[in-house]
Amino acid sequence: MTTQTFKTTINCGGCISKVTSTLNNLVGESNWNVDTSTSDKILTIQNIDIIPEQIISSIQNLGFQITLQQSTT
């Protein structure tokens, strides 16, 4: 199982709504989550072998900052 975590500026329900379509298309509806309760606003991608740069580019194109925190297999 591959898990990737990213620090983001996705910080509220409106922000999550803005990224939902893009993330659903990239990794599937049940394969991602954003924890807005932490200061780092962690986006977690699970069970998907996708190049982190694809996620980073897509989220940046929506106007958010994002950096890879960890990728584990």
C-alpha positions, 0 to 999 in steps of 0.5 A: 500500500502506498501512502503519500502525505502533503502539507497544504493550504487547503484549510476549510470546507470551501477549499475542499470543495474546490479540490474535490473534483480534481482529486477524485479524477486523479486518485479516486473518491475514497483514496484521499483526505484532507485533515483541516484540524491540523496546522499543516492541513495534511492531504493524504493519498492512499493506495495509489501509485501516482507521481507526487508531482502530479498531485502537487501540480494539480493542486497548485493550479487550483491556487493552493500551496502544497509540498510533499511531506512523506511517501511510503510503500 
